[in-house]
Amino acid sequence: MKEITPKKIEQLLNSKDNLNIIDVRETEEVKAGKMPNAINIPLGLLEFRMHELDKAKEYIMVCRSGGRSFKGSQLLESHGFHVINMAGGMLEWEGPTE
């Protein structure tokens, strides 16, 4: 499974790359702030909302510390999706939030 650092994602966001970010934290956690343009699909609902995703796209998975996003990445990969896990999660994110 591929991994990416929060710093690298921040650089990609600054260069205006179109990133597909899925935040798998619970809705209450996301209220404190999420990465720009990230969509929130709590890990427990990911399996039931996979039909909303496009297998032609690459997704960056994010959570608080990297554990839940790792599990989410494994789930999506096992169903044929292209995913990258953000190592360290939002605890290491220093970029903008919304």
PyRosetta script that sets phi, psi and omega in degrees:
from pyrosetta import init, pose_from_sequence

init()
pose = pose_from_sequence("MKEITPKKIEQLLNSKDNLNIIDVRETEEVKAGKMPNAINIPLGLLEFRMHELDKAKEYIMVCRSGGRSFKGSQLLESHGFHVINMAGGMLEWEGPTE")
pose.set_psi(1, 137.2)
pose.set_omega(1, 179.0)
pose.set_phi(2, -77.0)
pose.set_psi(2, 149.2)
pose.set_omega(2, 173.8)
pose.set_phi(3, -130.6)
pose.set_psi(3, 155.8)
pose.set_omega(3, 179.3)
pose.set_phi(4, -139.7)
pose.set_psi(4, 149.9)
pose.set_omega(4, 179.5)
pose.set_phi(5, -88.3)
pose.set_psi(5, 154.3)
pose.set_omega(5, 175.3)
pose.set_phi(6, -57.6)
pose.set_psi(6, -37.8)
pose.set_omega(6, 179.2)
pose.set_phi(7, -60.3)
pose.set_psi(7, -43.5)
pose.set_omega(7, -179.4)
pose.set_phi(8, -64.1)
pose.set_psi(8, -40.0)
pose.set_omega(8, 177.9)
pose.set_phi(9, -63.8)
pose.set_psi(9, -41.4)
pose.set_omega(9, 178.7)
pose.set_phi(10, -60.1)
pose.set_psi(10, -41.9)
pose.set_omega(10, 177.3)
pose.set_phi(11, -62.5)
pose.set_psi(11, -43.2)
pose.set_omega(11, 179.6)
pose.set_phi(12, -64.4)
pose.set_psi(12, -39.7)
pose.set_omega(12, 177.7)
pose.set_phi(13, -64.3)
pose.set_psi(13, -39.0)
pose.set_omega(13, 179.8)
pose.set_phi(14, -68.4)
pose.set_psi(14, -27.2)
pose.set_omega(14, 179.5)
pose.set_phi(15, -88.5)
pose.set_psi(15, 7.0)
pose.set_omega(15, 176.2)
pose.set_phi(16, 69.1)
pose.set_psi(16, 20.2)
pose.set_omega(16, 173.7)
pose.set_phi(17, -63.6)
pose.set_psi(17, 144.0)
pose.set_omega(17, 178.8)
pose.set_phi(18, -83.2)
pose.set_psi(18, 104.8)
pose.set_omega(18, -177.9)
pose.set_phi(19, -104.7)
pose.set_psi(19, 143.5)
pose.set_omega(19, 176.2)
pose.set_phi(20, -107.9)
pose.set_psi(20, 102.1)
pose.set_omega(20, -174.3)
pose.set_phi(21, -111.0)
pose.set_psi(21, 129.3)
pose.set_omega(21, 176.2)
pose.set_phi(22, -114.3)
pose.set_psi(22, 120.1)
pose.set_omega(22, 177.3)
pose.set_phi(23, -96.9)
pose.set_psi(23, 115.1)
pose.set_omega(23, -175.2)
pose.set_phi(24, -94.9)
pose.set_psi(24, 12.4)
pose.set_omega(24, 176.5)
pose.set_phi(25, -72.8)
pose.set_psi(25, 164.6)
pose.set_omega(25, 177.1)
pose.set_phi(26, -68.7)
pose.set_psi(26, 154.0)
pose.set_omega(26, -176.7)
pose.set_phi(27, -53.5)
pose.set_psi(27, -41.8)
pose.set_omega(27, -179.9)
pose.set_phi(28, -62.4)
pose.set_psi(28, -37.4)
pose.set_omega(28, 179.2)
pose.set_phi(29, -67.2)
pose.set_psi(29, -39.1)
pose.set_omega(29, -176.9)
pose.set_phi(30, -67.8)
pose.set_psi(30, -27.6)
pose.set_omega(30, 179.3)
pose.set_phi(31, -59.1)
pose.set_psi(31, -25.5)
pose.set_omega(31, 179.1)
pose.set_phi(32, -75.8)
pose.set_psi(32, -10.5)
pose.set_omega(32, 178.7)
pose.set_phi(33, 135.8)
pose.set_psi(33, 138.4)
pose.set_omega(33, 176.9)
pose.set_phi(34, -134.4)
pose.set_psi(34, 166.8)
pose.set_omega(34, 178.3)
pose.set_phi(35, -66.0)
pose.set_psi(35, 147.7)
pose.set_omega(35, 179.7)
pose.set_phi(36, -54.6)
pose.set_psi(36, 133.7)
pose.set_omega(36, 176.9)
pose.set_phi(37, 67.8)
pose.set_psi(37, 5.9)
pose.set_omega(37, 177.9)
pose.set_phi(38, -71.4)
pose.set_psi(38, 143.6)
pose.set_omega(38, 173.8)
pose.set_phi(39, -101.0)
pose.set_psi(39, 142.1)
pose.set_omega(39, -178.7)
pose.set_phi(40, -98.4)
pose.set_psi(40, 116.9)
pose.set_omega(40, 171.1)
pose.set_phi(41, -131.0)
pose.set_psi(41, 99.2)
pose.set_omega(41, -179.4)
pose.set_phi(42, -52.5)
pose.set_psi(42, 143.5)
pose.set_omega(42, -175.8)
pose.set_phi(43, -50.4)
pose.set_psi(43, -41.2)
pose.set_omega(43, -179.2)
pose.set_phi(44, -64.4)
pose.set_psi(44, -19.3)
pose.set_omega(44, 180.0)
pose.set_phi(45, -103.6)
pose.set_psi(45, -7.4)
pose.set_omega(45, -174.0)
pose.set_phi(46, -56.6)
pose.set_psi(46, -44.8)
pose.set_omega(46, -179.3)
pose.set_phi(47, -59.2)
pose.set_psi(47, -35.8)
pose.set_omega(47, -176.8)
pose.set_phi(48, -84.9)
pose.set_psi(48, -12.5)
pose.set_omega(48, -179.2)
pose.set_phi(49, -113.7)
pose.set_psi(49, 9.2)
pose.set_omega(49, 179.2)
pose.set_phi(50, -57.0)
pose.set_psi(50, -30.8)
pose.set_omega(50, -178.6)
pose.set_phi(51, -63.2)
pose.set_psi(51, -15.7)
pose.set_omega(51, 178.4)
pose.set_phi(52, -81.5)
pose.set_psi(52, -11.6)
pose.set_omega(52, -174.9)
pose.set_phi(53, -98.4)
pose.set_psi(53, 158.8)
pose.set_omega(53, -176.9)
pose.set_phi(54, -110.1)
pose.set_psi(54, 119.0)
pose.set_omega(54, -178.8)
pose.set_phi(55, -66.5)
pose.set_psi(55, -13.7)
pose.set_omega(55, 178.3)
pose.set_phi(56, -80.2)
pose.set_psi(56, -13.7)
pose.set_omega(56, -178.7)
pose.set_phi(57, -99.1)
pose.set_psi(57, 160.0)
pose.set_omega(57, 174.2)
pose.set_phi(58, -104.5)
pose.set_psi(58, 135.1)
pose.set_omega(58, -176.6)
pose.set_phi(59, -115.3)
pose.set_psi(59, 139.8)
pose.set_omega(59, 173.1)
pose.set_phi(60, -101.8)
pose.set_psi(60, 124.3)
pose.set_omega(60, -176.8)
pose.set_phi(61, -98.4)
pose.set_psi(61, 133.7)
pose.set_omega(61, -175.6)
pose.set_phi(62, -133.8)
pose.set_psi(62, 143.6)
pose.set_omega(62, 170.3)
pose.set_phi(63, -146.0)
pose.set_psi(63, -159.0)
pose.set_omega(63, -177.3)
pose.set_phi(64, -71.8)
pose.set_psi(64, -48.4)
pose.set_omega(64, -175.3)
pose.set_phi(65, -127.2)
pose.set_psi(65, -7.2)
pose.set_omega(65, 178.0)
pose.set_phi(66, 114.7)
pose.set_psi(66, -15.3)
pose.set_omega(66, -178.0)
pose.set_phi(67, -73.7)
pose.set_psi(67, -50.0)
pose.set_omega(67, 180.0)
pose.set_phi(68, -67.2)
pose.set_psi(68, -37.6)
pose.set_omega(68, 178.9)
pose.set_phi(69, -67.2)
pose.set_psi(69, -31.5)
pose.set_omega(69, 175.5)
pose.set_phi(70, -63.1)
pose.set_psi(70, -45.7)
pose.set_omega(70, 178.6)
pose.set_phi(71, -63.7)
pose.set_psi(71, -41.9)
pose.set_omega(71, 177.6)
pose.set_phi(72, -63.2)
pose.set_psi(72, -38.6)
pose.set_omega(72, 177.7)
pose.set_phi(73, -63.5)
pose.set_psi(73, -43.4)
pose.set_omega(73, 178.3)
pose.set_phi(74, -60.2)
pose.set_psi(74, -44.3)
pose.set_omega(74, -179.7)
pose.set_phi(75, -60.4)
pose.set_psi(75, -50.7)
pose.set_omega(75, -178.3)
pose.set_phi(76, -65.8)
pose.set_psi(76, -40.8)
pose.set_omega(76, 177.6)
pose.set_phi(77, -59.1)
pose.set_psi(77, -39.2)
pose.set_omega(77, -178.5)
pose.set_phi(78, -68.2)
pose.set_psi(78, -15.2)
pose.set_omega(78, 177.0)
pose.set_phi(79, -106.3)
pose.set_psi(79, 15.4)
pose.set_omega(79, 173.2)
pose.set_phi(80, 88.7)
pose.set_psi(80, 12.8)
pose.set_omega(80, 178.0)
pose.set_phi(81, -87.9)
pose.set_psi(81, 154.8)
pose.set_omega(81, 175.3)
pose.set_phi(82, -96.8)
pose.set_psi(82, 116.2)
pose.set_omega(82, -175.3)
pose.set_phi(83, -134.1)
pose.set_psi(83, 154.8)
pose.set_omega(83, 174.1)
pose.set_phi(84, -131.9)
pose.set_psi(84, 131.4)
pose.set_omega(84, 178.5)
pose.set_phi(85, -91.7)
pose.set_psi(85, 133.1)
pose.set_omega(85, 175.2)
pose.set_phi(86, -83.4)
pose.set_psi(86, 111.1)
pose.set_omega(86, 179.8)
pose.set_phi(87, -66.2)
pose.set_psi(87, 137.3)
pose.set_omega(87, 176.1)
pose.set_phi(88, 86.8)
pose.set_psi(88, -19.0)
pose.set_omega(88, 176.3)
pose.set_phi(89, 61.3)
pose.set_psi(89, -163.6)
pose.set_omega(89, -176.8)
pose.set_phi(90, -66.6)
pose.set_psi(90, -18.1)
pose.set_omega(90, 176.1)
pose.set_phi(91, -62.3)
pose.set_psi(91, -28.3)
pose.set_omega(91, -179.3)
pose.set_phi(92, -103.3)
pose.set_psi(92, -0.5)
pose.set_omega(92, -179.5)
pose.set_phi(93, -74.4)
pose.set_psi(93, 124.1)
pose.set_omega(93, 179.4)
pose.set_phi(94, -113.9)
pose.set_psi(94, 0.0)
pose.set_omega(94, -178.2)
pose.set_phi(95, -81.7)
pose.set_psi(95, -172.1)
pose.set_omega(95, -178.1)
pose.set_phi(96, -68.7)
pose.set_psi(96, 153.8)
pose.set_omega(96, 174.4)
pose.set_phi(97, -129.8)
pose.set_psi(97, 162.3)
pose.set_omega(97, 177.0)
pose.set_phi(98, -131.8)
pose.dump_pdb("model.pdb")
